[in-house]
Amino acid sequence: MQRLVRPKRGRMLAGVCQGIADRFGCSVIPVRVLTVAATVFFGVSILMYLLLWILMPDER
């Protein structure tokens, strides 16, 4: 498995969803859909996304 990093390619906003998809070897589309759904229904994923944006290193 790869490290959890925000890749330079495939980003929509900050690359958090793309980094998670790359780390677990899945498509980025379900990760983005789950993130949007969690934001709409629970609102917590906005804070998690921002936290991951700050904590996840950029790909070198």
WOCORCOR-V997925 format. One record per backbone hydrogen bond with DSSP energy under -1.0 kcal/mol. NH is the residue of the N-H (numbers start at 1). CO is the residue of the C=O. Records with the same first field share a line. If there is no record, write none. Layout:
# WOCORCOR-V997925
NH=CO  CO
This chain:
# WOCORCOR-V997925
5=3
6=57
19=15
20=16
21=17
22=18
23=19
24=20
26=21
32=28
33=29
34=30
35=31
36=32
37=33
38=34
39=35
40=36
41=37
42=38
43=38
48=44
49=45
50=46
51=47
52=48
53=49
54=50
55=51
56=52
59=6
